[in-house]
Amino acid sequence: MREKGTGHRIREVLPGSIAQELELAAGDVLLEVNGQPVEDVFDYHYLTNEEYLTALVRKADGEEWELEIEKEFEEDLGIVFENSLMDEYRSCRNKCIFCFIDQMPKGMRDTLYFKDDDSRLSFLQGNYVTLTNMSDHDIERIIRYHLEPINISFHTMNPELRCKMLNNRFAGDIFPKVDALAKAGVEMNGQIVLCKGVNDGEELEFSIRELTKYLPSLKSISVVPVGLTRFRDGLYPLEPFTPQDAGDVIDCIEAWQEKLYREYRLHFVHASDEWYIMAGREFPEEARYDGYLQLENGVGMMRLLWEETMETLGQNCGGANSGQRELSIATGRLAAPLLRELCKEIGRRFPGVIVHIHEITNHFFGETITVSGLITGKDLMEQLKEKPLGEELLLPVNMLRSGERVFLDDVTVEELEKALQIKVRIVKSSGQDLVTAVTGKEPGRDETVVLI
């Protein structure tokens, strides 16, 4: 009999599934598949993909069942485990000079202070990892299961500088691991968090040059500016970038894009949207984003929103005014200018709806934080209470904790509605969702919008 603590406890068995037919139940523990222990979710899926397999399960009364299973290839067993990763989450061992979590005030919910650096979450959720807590065994499993894409936080290709930036004396040792992933053809994406006077300028040029050696396995690199909050006492001294700095970064990246596209038909390295807004420049055309590989890093989000909105408007015939509709949109300083332009475009097609665009200053984290995803409920309450809001307030979904109606400071949507005495509608990030929410009409139906 095995130790009671080993294996993976089942939380739920899906109705009509193979697991239900086998009379498995919540509380049972999966011990082995095909005679092998299951390390995590990737082992589980790899081992259970086959048409014929055995599973060793310990029932709630302690009895062990060895089950022989015949099924379709890749057919799911219908088991939901208590821990979706089937293992403990790996936290970050670094203390990066630019870490956003270190720049948060005390007293917020505990989950906001967890620093994840788990390669499995890179595959499952798109998280970026530093590879500093990965063993050769971990790399071998990624290659064996061909888990891709893996998103890697490079920050610099200078080993000594990487050790300094991550405050980890082993941080410069990751490159043989990347070499192994590239040699095996595992698809990767990368990011560089750019810090003024640290890894910009000649260091950025060097890093881009070195990263091109991983083409074609490495599909893209995003360059994003460091986010600096007002809670930096005792931390490494970092300065915000200026518009001139932003222009220099864009010039460097676009020169590399032109060179690499001629050779690889791939632009490869991308500046996040914030650089273009900071520099006062137009966003690149859609084709330069290589299929929007770095959307989660803020690369191309504004261009995609514009293109989707224009496409949605093209499906509408516009036309007669079917009544007045007044509403408001609250967003961060980063997206506010584009939303004003988009509402003007919507207004040309649908003259009848009044839209107030309210640009929220981030007093909680500091005015240098301009993204909507870091706006708190308190800032919304304080800055909107005297503003014209109309009949409905639209907010982007990224202001809320995933899957919940709660802002970063634990203010709920319902509390915001009560404070402002207005209905709040949470809007997804696509252009179609924007047009539908603003006009109250699905594509192809008439109604319209005027910007104030």
Secondary structure by P-SEA (a helix, b strand, c coil): cccccccbbbcccccccccccccccccbbbccccccccccaaaaaaaaccccbbbbbbcccccccbbbbbbcccccccccccccccccccccccccccccccccccccccccccccccaaaaaacbbbbccccccaaaaaaaaaaccccbbbbcccccaaaaaaaacccccccaaaaaaaaaaaccccccccccccccccaaaaaaaaaaaacccccccbbbbbccccccccccccbbbbbcaaaaaaaaaaaaaaaaaaaaccccccccccaaaaaaaccccccccccccccccccccaaaaaaaaaaaaaaaacccccccbbbbbcccccccaaaaaaaaaaaaaaacccbbbbbbbbccccccccccccccccaaaaaaaccccccccbbbbcccccccccccccccccaaaaaaaacbbbbbbcccaaaaaaaaaccccccccccccc
